[in-house]
Amino acid sequence: MIQIADIREWRNHDVVDQDSKKIGSLENIYVDTATDEPYFATVTVGMLGRHRLVFVPVTDAVAGPGYLRVPFGRNDVKSAPSIDPDGVLAAEQEPEVFAHYQLEYVPGATGERRLARR
């Protein structure tokens, strides 16, 4: 399991798909607000000057020397919901991120956000 304390060490490392093809670079981690466990990563993709951050689940990711391997195809990740490099995931966008990966979206008991950036 990915440890929250290691996140600083992973930033800017490669994120690779299930076939070890590079997707982009790890930008940040979003945790599940109910458990404080890592749930999604943002990955920097795109060409110079046209970067964007896409979301990918990390619950079944494997960390290796200099990379994080996610159990999804490169095209699936690159077509995931995205935000601008300086942007923040709006609460209204959370269900779309979960739906892209066929994950159930359940907000907190009082309607609070499901994801928080770390």
N, C-alpha and C positions, 0 to 999 in steps of 0.2 A: 504494500500500500504506500502511496505517496505521502510523505510527511510534510506538514505545513512549514516546519522549520527549514526545510531544504529549498524553499521556493526561490530565495535570493540567488542561490547557486545555479538554478536552472535558467534564469532569465537569459535570453539571447541564444540559448542552445537550440540546436535543430529539433524540429518536431517532424517525425517521419511517419509514414502510413504503415499499414499492416504488411506491405511488401518492401519496407525500408526505403521508400522513395521520399525524398525531402518534400515537405509541404510548405514550411516556412520556419520562422523563429519564435520561440516561446516569449510572449510579452508579459502575461500575468496569469494569475489563478483566481477563479471565483469559487467561493466555498458555499456549501449548503448552509443556510442560516439556522436550520434546525439542529445540525450536528457539528458545524464548524469544520467539516471535512472537505478537502478539495473535491470539486464536482466538475467544473469546466475550466479549460484553459483558453486564453485568447492567443491566437497565432498570427503573426505579421505575415501577410501575403501581398503579392502585387509587385508591380514594377516601381523603380525609383521615382519618387514624386507622386505615385498613385497607390500608396500603401493603404491597406485596410486591415482591420482585425476581425478574424472569424473565430467562431466558438466551436470547441470540440470537447466532448466528455473525457474526463481523465480517470474515471473510476476503475477501468480495466487497463490503464496505460502501464507501460513498463519503462522504467528509467534505466538508461545505460550510460556508458562513458561519453558524455557530450551530446546525448540525444534523449528524447522522450518519444517512445513508439506508442501510437494510438491504434486501436483495433478497427480502423475505418479506412476506406480508400481515399486517396488523395483528392479525387474529384468531388467526392461526397463532402469532404471537409471544406474545400474551396468554395463550394456552393452553399455553405451554411450561412445563416444570418450573420451580418457583420456590422461593425461600427467604425467610425473614423478613428485614426490613431490617437487622437486626443479626446475621443468621445467616451461616454459612459453608457452602459446598457440601461435603458429605461425600463421601469417595472412593467410597462405595457408590452415590451418586446420579449420578456421572459418566456411566455408560452410558445412563441414562435421558435425559439432556440430549442426548447425541449421537443417540440413536434418534429423538427427537422431530423432528429435522431430517434423518432418513435418512442420517446420517453414520456412517461406520465408527468403532467405538471399539476402539482398541488400546492397552492399558496399556503402560508402559515395559517394557524387557527383563526387569527383575527384579520386575515387578508394581507399580512405583511409579505414583503419580497421573499423569494426563495433563494436568490443568489446575492452574494456580497463580494466585492473585489478585495483581494488581500495584497 
